[in-house]
């Protein structure tokens, strides 16, 4: 019986084969039941205005059930082969930094979406598949619902798997004066002690 180590070329092939499984094809993504965004352009415009992403920049955002922004973070992808496991770890690190997990809940109440700015056109690439795999896995580990994956190129934006997109904003375009749907100020109910206190404050 002979013992030894695999050659570097064999190890490289093994690593490549392993990373190939950490990619989601468009059909797999479509079959995963990803919830549709009610107003994708508003979400995209808001994230673009907030983070001004350039090429190789990922923006991960957490939305509540009304698609209002709870938290977001952006980071630049390191120049390395596309690997869903690496992307998952990067996304998870950002999520842990900006928002507490929801692992104690039986079902997720918040949704994470990913906007990735890259070169090329809007057609699916293996890099997109790795981001999809990473987003889905990061959401599972953080107790979130996996939401839309959106690419931002010089041609505009595209929600992959849905066929929805637009020309603006695009990679390199100036941010539009549009804010992401945030929680509006609560309107106090009329009547009662609260209403009386507000009336007196306004009269001062």
FISEFI-880804 format. One line per field, with one value per residue: chain; x, y, z of N, C-alpha, C in turn; residue number from 0; residue in three letters. Coordinates in steps of 0.2 Angstrom, whole numbers, plus 5000, padded with zeros to 4 digits. Layout:
! FISEFI-880804
chain <- (A ...)
nx <- (X ...)
ny <- (Y ...)
nz <- (Z ...)
cax <- (X ...)
cay <- (Y ...)
caz <- (Z ...)
cx <- (X ...)
cy <- (Y ...)
cz <- (Z ...)
n <- (NUM ...)
res <- (ALA ...)
This chain:
! FISEFI-880804
chain <- (A A A A A A A A A A A A A A A A A A A A A A A A A A A A A A A A A A A A A A A A A A A A A A A A A A A A A A A A A A A A A A A A A A A A A A A A A A A A A A A A A A A A A A A A A A A A A A A A A A A A A A A A A A A A A A A A A A A A A A A A A A A A A A A A A A A A A A A A A A A A A A A A A A A A A A A A A A A A A A A A A A A A A A A A A A A A A A A A A A A A A A A A A A A A A A A A A A A A A A A A A A A A)
nx <- (5004 5003 5007 5004 5004 4992 4995 4999 4992 4982 4976 4972 4962 4953 4949 4943 4932 4925 4921 4913 4901 4896 4888 4874 4863 4853 4840 4839 4839 4827 4818 4819 4810 4811 4806 4797 4801 4791 4793 4806 4814 4814 4820 4833 4837 4837 4848 4858 4860 4863 4875 4883 4889 4904 4912 4914 4909 4899 4883 4874 4858 4845 4828 4812 4795 4788 4796 4805 4820 4831 4844 4860 4875 4891 4904 4920 4923 4936 4950 4949 4946 4928 4919 4906 4906 4916 4910 4898 4904 4909 4897 4890 4898 4896 4882 4882 4888 4880 4867 4856 4854 4841 4838 4831 4818 4804 4800 4807 4807 4812 4820 4834 4843 4853 4864 4874 4888 4895 4907 4903 4888 4870 4868 4867 4881 4894 4900 4889 4881 4888 4887 4874 4872 4880 4872 4860 4864 4870 4859 4852 4860 4859 4846 4837 4826 4829 4832 4830 4842 4852 4860 4871 4876 4884 4874 4863 4851 4847 4836 4840 4833 4820 4818 4816 4820 4830 4836 4841 4846 4863 4879 4892 4884 4877 4871 4853 4841 4833 4826 4828 4813 4809 4805 4791 4787 4777 4760 4751 4737 4721 4713 4712 4726 4738 4736 4731 4743 4752 4745 4746 4760 4761 4755 4763)
ny <- (4994 5011 5027 5044 5061 5071 5077 5095 5099 5090 5093 5106 5103 5096 5106 5115 5107 5106 5119 5122 5116 5126 5135 5142 5138 5148 5141 5134 5144 5151 5141 5141 5149 5162 5177 5190 5207 5221 5234 5235 5245 5256 5250 5247 5260 5267 5260 5262 5276 5277 5270 5271 5261 5254 5245 5228 5229 5224 5226 5222 5221 5223 5220 5225 5218 5227 5231 5241 5248 5240 5238 5240 5236 5239 5232 5228 5216 5204 5201 5186 5169 5165 5160 5152 5149 5157 5170 5168 5169 5182 5190 5186 5190 5204 5205 5201 5212 5223 5220 5212 5194 5183 5170 5165 5165 5156 5157 5167 5185 5196 5201 5198 5206 5207 5217 5218 5226 5225 5222 5220 5212 5210 5197 5180 5175 5163 5169 5176 5166 5160 5171 5170 5158 5160 5171 5164 5155 5162 5169 5159 5155 5167 5168 5174 5178 5173 5185 5195 5194 5206 5213 5226 5235 5243 5244 5245 5240 5223 5211 5196 5181 5185 5193 5207 5224 5239 5254 5264 5266 5264 5256 5267 5278 5294 5296 5295 5307 5299 5291 5276 5266 5271 5269 5278 5293 5290 5293 5301 5294 5302 5310 5306 5305 5306 5313 5325 5330 5332 5342 5352 5354 5359 5371 5379)
nz <- (5000 4996 5002 5001 4994 4985 4969 4965 4954 4954 4966 4963 4953 4960 4970 4961 4956 4967 4970 4959 4963 4971 4965 4958 4945 4933 4932 4943 4953 4949 4953 4966 4973 4975 4983 4974 4971 4975 4970 4961 4955 4963 4974 4969 4964 4976 4984 4975 4976 4989 4991 4979 4970 4962 4948 4953 4965 4979 4986 5000 5006 5019 5020 5026 5029 5021 5012 5016 5020 5031 5035 5027 5018 5009 4999 4991 4980 4981 4970 4964 4960 4956 4969 4978 4991 4997 4994 5001 5014 5015 5013 5024 5034 5033 5035 5048 5054 5052 5056 5068 5070 5064 5069 5079 5076 5069 5056 5043 5044 5038 5023 5013 5000 4986 4977 4964 4956 4941 4927 4909 4901 4904 4905 4912 4922 4927 4939 4944 4947 4958 4967 4969 4975 4987 4993 4996 5005 5015 5020 5025 5036 5043 5047 5038 5024 5008 4996 4981 4967 4960 4946 4941 4928 4914 4905 4912 4925 4931 4937 4940 4935 4935 4924 4924 4923 4920 4912 4920 4937 4931 4930 4934 4932 4938 4955 4957 4963 4973 4987 4995 5000 5016 5033 5036 5045 5060 5060 5073 5081 5082 5096 5114 5127 5121 5109 5115 5122 5111 5104 5114 5114 5101 5101 5108)
cax <- (5000 5007 5004 5007 5000 4990 4999 4996 4987 4976 4972 4968 4956 4948 4946 4939 4926 4921 4918 4908 4895 4894 4886 4867 4861 4847 4834 4839 4837 4820 4814 4820 4804 4813 4800 4798 4801 4786 4796 4813 4817 4815 4825 4839 4839 4839 4854 4863 4861 4866 4882 4887 4894 4908 4913 4916 4906 4893 4879 4869 4853 4840 4822 4807 4790 4785 4802 4808 4827 4832 4851 4864 4882 4894 4911 4923 4925 4943 4952 4950 4941 4922 4917 4900 4908 4919 4905 4894 4907 4909 4890 4888 4902 4893 4876 4883 4890 4875 4860 4856 4851 4834 4838 4826 4811 4802 4800 4810 4802 4816 4823 4841 4844 4860 4865 4881 4890 4901 4908 4899 4881 4866 4867 4870 4888 4896 4901 4882 4879 4892 4884 4867 4874 4882 4867 4855 4867 4871 4852 4850 4864 4857 4839 4834 4823 4833 4828 4832 4849 4852 4866 4871 4881 4884 4868 4857 4851 4843 4834 4841 4828 4814 4817 4814 4826 4829 4842 4844 4853 4868 4886 4895 4879 4876 4865 4847 4839 4828 4828 4825 4808 4811 4799 4788 4785 4770 4755 4748 4730 4718 4710 4716 4731 4744 4734 4731 4750 4754 4741 4749 4766 4761 4752 4769)
cay <- (5000 5017 5033 5050 5067 5072 5083 5101 5099 5086 5097 5111 5101 5095 5112 5118 5103 5108 5126 5121 5115 5131 5140 5141 5140 5152 5137 5132 5150 5152 5136 5142 5152 5169 5182 5196 5214 5225 5240 5234 5251 5260 5247 5248 5267 5269 5257 5265 5283 5276 5267 5273 5256 5254 5238 5223 5231 5221 5229 5218 5225 5219 5224 5222 5215 5232 5233 5247 5247 5240 5239 5239 5237 5237 5230 5227 5209 5203 5198 5179 5165 5165 5154 5154 5148 5164 5175 5167 5171 5189 5192 5184 5195 5211 5205 5201 5218 5228 5219 5206 5188 5181 5163 5162 5165 5150 5159 5173 5191 5200 5198 5201 5206 5208 5221 5217 5230 5222 5223 5215 5213 5208 5189 5177 5172 5159 5173 5178 5159 5160 5176 5168 5152 5164 5174 5160 5151 5167 5171 5153 5156 5173 5169 5179 5176 5175 5189 5196 5195 5211 5215 5233 5235 5249 5244 5246 5235 5217 5206 5189 5176 5188 5197 5214 5228 5246 5257 5269 5268 5260 5257 5273 5284 5298 5294 5299 5309 5295 5288 5270 5267 5270 5269 5285 5295 5287 5298 5299 5294 5308 5308 5303 5308 5307 5319 5332 5332 5335 5348 5357 5356 5363 5377 5383)
caz <- (5000 4995 5004 4998 4994 4978 4966 4965 4949 4956 4971 4960 4950 4966 4972 4956 4956 4973 4970 4954 4966 4975 4960 4956 4938 4933 4933 4951 4956 4948 4956 4973 4976 4978 4983 4969 4973 4972 4966 4961 4953 4969 4978 4965 4964 4983 4985 4971 4978 4996 4991 4973 4969 4956 4946 4958 4972 4981 4991 5002 5010 5022 5019 5030 5024 5017 5007 5019 5021 5038 5035 5021 5018 5003 5000 4985 4979 4980 4963 4965 4956 4959 4973 4982 4998 4999 4994 5007 5020 5014 5014 5031 5039 5032 5038 5056 5056 5052 5059 5072 5066 5066 5070 5084 5073 5065 5049 5042 5043 5034 5017 5011 4993 4984 4971 4962 4950 4937 4920 4905 4900 4910 4904 4918 4922 4933 4944 4946 4950 4964 4971 4971 4980 4993 4996 4998 5011 5020 5022 5029 5042 5047 5048 5033 5018 5002 4991 4974 4965 4955 4943 4939 4922 4910 4901 4917 4931 4929 4942 4937 4936 4934 4918 4925 4923 4917 4910 4925 4936 4928 4932 4932 4932 4944 4959 4956 4970 4975 4993 4996 5004 5023 5037 5036 5052 5062 5061 5079 5081 5086 5103 5119 5130 5116 5105 5119 5123 5104 5103 5118 5111 5094 5103 5112)
cx <- (5004 5003 5007 5002 4998 4994 4996 4991 4981 4972 4969 4962 4951 4945 4941 4932 4922 4918 4913 4901 4892 4892 4878 4866 4854 4840 4834 4837 4830 4816 4815 4814 4806 4808 4802 4797 4795 4788 4803 4817 4819 4820 4832 4842 4841 4846 4860 4865 4864 4873 4886 4892 4897 4908 4916 4914 4899 4889 4873 4864 4848 4834 4817 4801 4787 4791 4805 4815 4828 4840 4854 4871 4885 4901 4913 4925 4933 4945 4954 4945 4934 4920 4912 4902 4911 4915 4900 4897 4907 4902 4888 4892 4899 4886 4877 4885 4885 4868 4860 4853 4844 4833 4833 4819 4810 4803 4803 4805 4805 4819 4829 4841 4851 4860 4873 4883 4896 4901 4903 4892 4877 4865 4870 4877 4889 4897 4894 4880 4882 4889 4877 4868 4876 4877 4862 4858 4868 4864 4850 4853 4862 4850 4835 4831 4828 4829 4832 4840 4849 4859 4865 4877 4880 4877 4862 4857 4846 4842 4835 4836 4821 4812 4815 4820 4825 4836 4845 4842 4857 4875 4889 4890 4879 4870 4859 4845 4832 4830 4824 4819 4810 4805 4797 4787 4778 4766 4751 4740 4727 4714 4714 4722 4736 4742 4734 4738 4753 4751 4744 4756 4766 4759 4758 4772)
cy <- (5006 5023 5039 5056 5068 5078 5089 5102 5096 5090 5102 5109 5099 5101 5116 5114 5105 5114 5126 5120 5120 5137 5138 5143 5144 5147 5135 5138 5152 5147 5136 5146 5159 5174 5188 5202 5217 5230 5239 5240 5255 5257 5248 5255 5269 5266 5260 5272 5282 5274 5268 5267 5256 5247 5234 5225 5227 5225 5224 5222 5221 5223 5221 5220 5220 5235 5240 5244 5246 5241 5238 5240 5236 5236 5228 5220 5209 5199 5190 5175 5165 5159 5156 5154 5155 5169 5175 5170 5179 5192 5191 5189 5202 5211 5205 5208 5224 5227 5212 5200 5187 5174 5160 5162 5158 5151 5166 5179 5196 5197 5202 5200 5208 5212 5221 5221 5227 5224 5218 5217 5210 5200 5186 5174 5167 5163 5175 5171 5158 5165 5173 5162 5155 5167 5170 5156 5156 5169 5165 5154 5162 5174 5173 5175 5178 5179 5189 5196 5200 5213 5222 5233 5242 5250 5245 5241 5229 5213 5200 5184 5178 5191 5204 5218 5235 5249 5262 5266 5263 5261 5263 5279 5288 5296 5298 5301 5306 5291 5281 5270 5265 5271 5277 5287 5293 5293 5296 5299 5300 5306 5305 5307 5311 5313 5325 5334 5335 5341 5354 5359 5360 5370 5382 5387)
cz <- (5000 4998 5001 4998 4986 4976 4966 4960 4950 4961 4968 4956 4955 4968 4967 4955 4962 4973 4964 4957 4970 4970 4958 4949 4939 4934 4940 4955 4955 4952 4964 4977 4979 4977 4978 4973 4970 4968 4966 4959 4959 4974 4975 4966 4971 4985 4981 4974 4985 4995 4985 4971 4962 4954 4952 4965 4973 4986 4993 5007 5013 5022 5024 5026 5020 5012 5010 5021 5029 5039 5028 5022 5011 5004 4993 4985 4978 4973 4964 4961 4960 4963 4978 4989 5001 4999 5000 5013 5021 5016 5021 5036 5039 5036 5046 5058 5056 5055 5062 5068 5068 5067 5075 5082 5069 5058 5048 5041 5039 5028 5015 5003 4991 4977 4970 4956 4947 4930 4916 4904 4905 4910 4910 4917 4928 4939 4948 4950 4957 4969 4974 4976 4987 4997 4999 5005 5017 5024 5027 5036 5046 5049 5044 5028 5013 4997 4984 4973 4959 4952 4940 4934 4919 4906 4906 4923 4928 4935 4939 4939 4935 4927 4918 4926 4920 4915 4915 4932 4933 4931 4930 4932 4938 4948 4958 4963 4972 4981 4993 5001 5012 5027 5038 5044 5054 5063 5068 5078 5085 5092 5108 5122 5125 5112 5109 5120 5117 5103 5107 5116 5105 5096 5106 5107)
n <- (0 1 2 3 4 5 6 7 8 9 10 11 12 13 14 15 16 17 18 19 20 21 22 23 24 25 26 27 28 29 30 31 32 33 34 35 36 37 38 39 40 41 42 43 44 45 46 47 48 49 50 51 52 53 54 55 56 57 58 59 60 61 62 63 64 65 66 67 68 69 70 71 72 73 74 75 76 77 78 79 80 81 82 83 84 85 86 87 88 89 90 91 92 93 94 95 96 97 98 99 100 101 102 103 104 105 106 107 108 109 110 111 112 113 114 115 116 117 118 119 120 121 122 123 124 125 126 127 128 129 130 131 132 133 134 135 136 137 138 139 140 141 142 143 144 145 146 147 148 149 150 151 152 153 154 155 156 157 158 159 160 161 162 163 164 165 166 167 168 169 170 171 172 173 174 175 176 177 178 179 180 181 182 183 184 185 186 187 188 189 190 191 192 193 194 195 196 197 198 199 200 201 202 203)
res <- (UNK UNK UNK UNK UNK UNK UNK UNK UNK UNK UNK UNK UNK UNK UNK UNK UNK UNK UNK UNK UNK UNK UNK UNK UNK UNK UNK UNK UNK UNK UNK UNK UNK UNK UNK UNK UNK UNK UNK UNK UNK UNK UNK UNK UNK UNK UNK UNK UNK UNK UNK UNK UNK UNK UNK UNK UNK UNK UNK UNK UNK UNK UNK UNK UNK UNK UNK UNK UNK UNK UNK UNK UNK UNK UNK UNK UNK UNK UNK UNK UNK UNK UNK UNK UNK UNK UNK UNK UNK UNK UNK UNK UNK UNK UNK UNK UNK UNK UNK UNK UNK UNK UNK UNK UNK UNK UNK UNK UNK UNK UNK UNK UNK UNK UNK UNK UNK UNK UNK UNK UNK UNK UNK UNK UNK UNK UNK UNK UNK UNK UNK UNK UNK UNK UNK UNK UNK UNK UNK UNK UNK UNK UNK UNK UNK UNK UNK UNK UNK UNK UNK UNK UNK UNK UNK UNK UNK UNK UNK UNK UNK UNK UNK UNK UNK UNK UNK UNK UNK UNK UNK UNK UNK UNK UNK UNK UNK UNK UNK UNK UNK UNK UNK UNK UNK UNK UNK UNK UNK UNK UNK UNK UNK UNK UNK UNK UNK UNK UNK UNK UNK UNK UNK UNK)
